[in-house]
Amino acid sequence: MPTPKNWQKSSFSGGADGNNCVELSAAQHAIHLRESDDPSTELVTTHTSLARLLHGIRSGALGSA
């Protein structure tokens, strides 16, 4: 799977140019995630799986640590 070219920083990264954020790139059938301080390591998932994870986080359905 080729590495995407259009990465977006998380809105929670503070807008600085430092390497302290999560970046995302959306493709037709996949979402690519990486941490800016280690761009060679990517997590690839589907739109549906990421949406379910975010819903679980927002709703508190994942429980507490």
C-alpha positions as CSV (number, residue, x, y, z in Angstrom):
1,M,0.0,0.0,0.0
2,P,1.6,3.3,-1.0
3,T,2.2,6.1,1.5
4,P,-0.3,9.0,1.1
5,K,1.1,12.4,0.2
6,N,-1.5,14.7,1.8
7,W,-1.2,14.6,5.6
8,Q,-3.2,16.8,7.9
9,K,-2.3,17.6,11.5
10,S,-4.7,17.1,14.3
11,S,-6.5,20.2,15.4
12,F,-5.3,19.4,18.9
13,S,-1.7,19.8,18.0
14,G,-1.6,23.5,18.8
15,G,-0.7,24.7,15.3
16,A,3.0,24.8,15.9
17,D,5.5,23.2,13.5
18,G,6.9,20.9,16.2
19,N,6.8,17.1,16.1
20,N,4.1,16.7,18.7
21,C,0.9,15.7,16.9
22,V,-1.1,13.1,15.1
23,E,-1.4,13.3,11.3
24,L,-4.1,11.8,9.2
25,S,-4.5,11.1,5.5
26,A,-7.7,9.8,4.0
27,A,-7.7,7.6,0.9
28,Q,-10.7,6.1,-0.9
29,H,-10.8,2.9,1.2
30,A,-8.5,3.6,4.1
31,I,-7.4,6.1,6.7
32,H,-3.7,6.4,7.5
33,L,-2.6,7.7,10.9
34,R,0.9,8.5,12.0
35,E,2.7,10.4,14.8
36,S,4.7,13.3,13.5
37,D,7.8,12.4,15.5
38,D,7.9,8.9,13.8
39,P,6.4,9.4,10.3
40,S,7.8,6.1,9.0
41,T,5.3,4.2,11.2
42,E,1.7,4.3,10.1
43,L,-1.6,2.8,11.3
44,V,-4.0,2.0,8.5
45,T,-7.7,1.4,9.2
46,T,-11.0,1.7,7.5
47,H,-13.4,4.7,7.7
48,T,-16.0,2.6,9.5
49,S,-13.5,1.2,12.1
50,L,-12.2,4.7,12.9
51,A,-15.7,6.1,13.2
52,R,-16.6,3.4,15.7
53,L,-13.5,4.0,17.7
54,L,-14.2,7.7,17.9
55,H,-17.8,7.1,18.8
56,G,-16.7,4.8,21.6
57,I,-14.3,7.4,22.9
58,R,-16.8,10.2,22.8
59,S,-19.6,8.3,24.4
60,G,-17.5,6.8,27.1
61,A,-18.5,3.3,26.0
62,L,-14.9,2.1,26.1
63,G,-14.7,2.3,29.9
64,S,-12.1,3.8,32.1
65,A,-8.4,2.9,32.5
